[in-house]
Amino acid sequence: MDTRTLENWIFSFNYKSLIIIAAVVIGMLLLRWIILTILKRLPKHHAVLRSIVNWFTFYGTLVFLLLYFSKAKWMFAVIFKFGKVDVTLFLIIVAVLIITLASRLSKISTNVLLPGIYNRYHLDKGTRYTFDRVVHYSIMIIAIIVSLTTVGINLSALTVFAGMISVGIGFGLQNPPTLSLGLLSCLNDL
């Protein structure tokens, strides 16, 4: 990490903005506390409503910071360099936003959407867990790839590696008895 770029970012930072950021964060946390205090009167739906309020508090704060400071010089000043990529605070916030949104999407899909499918097809616990993990990891891998390309990191070198992994997973997911029976039937046809 180049210390000159970090020093340049610190000197380009507007300290009045720090007061605004602190005020917004404190205001959002105070609003969250007030809403959660009111929602305690609804014990049946308290956990779901608390999750929604926490979600809006976190993402509301991040989106506000991105929009309010979108023209600020310090938001786009280089903090450090990663190879040829100049990493700025804006890029870091966008990457965090993408990854955390993907994590929430994964949680929603595994807790809300998939149980209905599991019940419809009467899947056992082991199969449910496997599908939950596959969906979670797929969503998170896509989110990490999107956030890295958003930051500006070139992922073209990973395409060959991803191809090899997908072929390996494809062979690993095949059922060995079915595969050997299929080969035997092909040999019998000759």
C-alpha positions, 0 to 999 in steps of 0.5 A: 500500500502506497502511503502517499495515496492514503495521505493524499486522501486524508488531506482531500477529506472535508471534515465538515462532511464527517460531521454530516456523516456522524449526524446521519448515522446518529439520526438513523440509529435514533430513528431505528431505536424509536421504530423498534420501541414502537414495534415491541407492541407487535410480538408476533411479527417483531423478529420480521419487522426488526429485520426489515428496520435493520435492513432499511437503516443500514442500506438507507445510510449507505445509499444516503452517503453515496448520493449526498457525497456523490460530488465530493472530491474525497469520495473519489480520491485514491485511498490505495492502489491494487495493481493497476486499480485505484481504490476509492471510498466510493468503490469500497462502499459500492462493493460492500453494498453489493455483497451485503445485498447479495447476502440478504437476497440469499437469506431471503431465498433460503428462508422464504422462497425455498421452503415452499418448494421443499414442502411441495416436493417433500424433500428431506432435511439433507437435501434441503440443506444442500440446496440452501448451501448451493443457492447461497454460494451461487448468489455470493460468488456472483455478488463477489464477481460483480463487486470485483468487476465494479471496483475495476479488477480484471477477472478474465484470468479466472475464466479458465479456472472457472471452466475447470471447476464447473467441469469438475463439479459436473462430473462430481454431481453425476451418479456413478451407478447410473453412469456405469449402467449407461456405459454398459448399455452403450457397449451392449448396443455395439 
